Structures are given as structure tokens and as C-alpha cells.
């Protein structure tokens, strides 16, 4: 064989070997891709690395289905999804500082339970529900948070409590003693009461419910075209001696806020202000039928008459009827349900009004996207994905796991 043939033969051999190597490399890359996707899904859903067995099972699921949704559902079976991901996701909703660094409480546990039990997540704002822990001592108390602290920190010896196995769904009215009609999901949890019913005028409860569950703060909802007939007496109509400040500023929030916050007129958070400044041992209070507040002569709590001389001709709250003035005007864009009347009595019906809005679904889908994708929605593709996730959320009876799975699948390649 001459030198030309030898060189040609060697070149062919090298080409064949390179082709084989490239084929093997492409096969390895494909496998590594699904492994990487499976690990990323588990890390972001559960907040911890998967076991080898789980990783391989999730990889196989991605390869067989062509997407990561079923794999994400598998990751959600890990207790760390509740202990880490959901805890950190919900904790900022339970305090005015909006920090994650708070102990487990009844608000957080109730969200965890609703997610675990695959309930219609809208129930979070109006149902007679609370989740406590089985086999954990001390028991639930209306005047402290020790039950949930113990659940989170675990026993002094032995393995930590498994959240997803310990949480038990109960009637809030049975556990806390509130009348069933006065319960409104996490709105009437002890944690929310301590944060948002404490002192003040109960407007904070509305503000933070809107912020946490509709992703809108009051500044975003200002509408100076609403009728100001329900603005309370404690709001000056000429702050600083200038009525224009009221007409162009204060009115924009209060005209819509005050008729809604009236739903909380019978609630308060009782605590020893002299010896317990933060309300650590306080409890929620509700003026049930027949209970009269001495300061108002009605069931309305005295905090609704704070600074009543600021503008004596302002609205005087007589009951807990609320009306949604924001169904008209610019805030109609929040997508209020046409199946609801837009008015009612008490926190329960108000919670349903808020939960059945399009803004509620949009808010929680966007929050899940941020938590799982670890970034803000950035472009039209992201926004279209969120719209699809919101549609899937509604189609699956507002099951929140569906949203977590969809977000994990969407971001698995990042």
C-alpha cells in the first residue's frame, strides 16, 4: 500500500472514530441535560438536593413526558417543599416588615395545609379553616404561638417533625372560638390579627391583604373619581389647611379603602400594651351578636371612632357592611367576579370578593414564578407563560401545586 493510501485509510479511521465520539458525546449531553433539569427542578421546588433515587426517577419522568411537570410534583412530596420553600414564600405575608425571618405560625401553616391538600387556594381568604399539628405539645393557643414554634424546631431529641404529615385541617371556629361567620381564612388567623388588627384602625388588614394577595398596594389603587361618602371622621378634609391635598391625594385611597375596611369593624387584637408591646401574648377579639362596645353603643369596635373630631361630618361606622367602590373606575381592571354582588357584611364575604378577582390569581402565579425561576418575568415570552399558568390554575380548580409545577417546567432549562 502506497503512502497516499495509508494516509487516506488513516484519515477515514480517524473520521469514523470522531463520528463515534461525537455521537457518544451528543448522547451523553442529552442525558446530562435531563439530569441537570431534574436537579434544578428539585433544588428550586424543595430547596435541597434530591437523593440519587429521586433524581433518576425525575429524569426518567422528564424523558418520558417531554416536560418537567410530573417531576416537579414528585419534588413537592419532599417535606422540604413545605419546611423551606413554602415557609419562606409565605412568611413575609404575615408581618408588616414583610420579612422571611419569623417563626412558623398559624397563617403559614394554613397556607401549607391548603397546598398539601390540593384545595381551591382561594379558600385562603374566606374559609372556616386552620391547620394545626397533630402530636405536638403545647397545643394550639389563642394567646401565643408556642404550638407552631415547637412544630418548627422539633423535639429536643429525635428527628424533626415532618410538616406534611403533621398538619391537620380543622374548623377555625372550633379551634379559636370565633363564630363560623366571623372566620375568613388567614385574615382571621392569630398571626394576621397580631400584625394587622393590632391597635390602629384596621385599615392595615385591608392594605396588607391587598398587597399580599392581589399584589397591589394602596398607592397603585388610588382613584380620585370615587364617591367619598364612606370616608371616616379621622381623615382631615383639608390636611395642612389645604383641601386640594385631600381631593388630589387622600381621597384617592380612602374613598375605596374605607368602604372595604368596614368589613373588619367588629375585630380587634387584645394585648397588654404596658407589658407586652409586640402583642406576643395577645389574642384576636370579635364582637359577636349581642356584644356592644361601650364607646360606640354598637358592635363596632371603638378603634373605628379614633380621632372622630378631626372631621366630625365624616362617615360614622354603624356595622360591618362593606362595598367595593373599586368595581368601577380604573380598578375595574383587577377583574372582579361578575358572579358576586360587590358588597356584603363581614370579613368572610370580603375575602371571597378579593379571592375571586383575576388579580388574586395573577398575583399568586407571578409570585410562584419569582420563587421558582428566581427572577422577575422579563419579556413577552415570560408574560405569555404566566398567562398560560393562570389559565391552568383556574382550570385545575385553583390548585396551587399546578402553578409550582408549571413554573418549574418553564424554568427547568435556565
Secondary structure, DSSP 8 states (H G I E B T S, - for coil): --HHHHHHHHHHHHHHHHHHHHHHHHHHHHHHHHHHHHHHHHHHHHSS---HHHHHHHHHHHHHHSSSHHHHHHHTTSTHIIIIIIHHHHHGGGSTT--S-S---HHHHHHHHHHHTT--GGGGGTSS-EEEETT-SS---TT--HHHHHHHH--SSSS---HHHHEEEE-HHHHH---GGG--GGGGSHHHIIIIIBSS-SHHHHHHHHHHHS---HHHH--TTS--TT-BTTS-SSGGG-HHHIIIIIHHHHHHHHHHHGGGTTEEEE--TTT-TT-TT-EEEE--TT---TTTSSSS-GGGGTTTTTTTTSB---S-EEE-GGGSGGGGGG---TTS-SEEEHHHHHHHHHHTSHHHHHHHHHHHHHHHHSS---SHHHHHHHHHHHHHHHHTTT-HHHHHHHHHHHTTT-
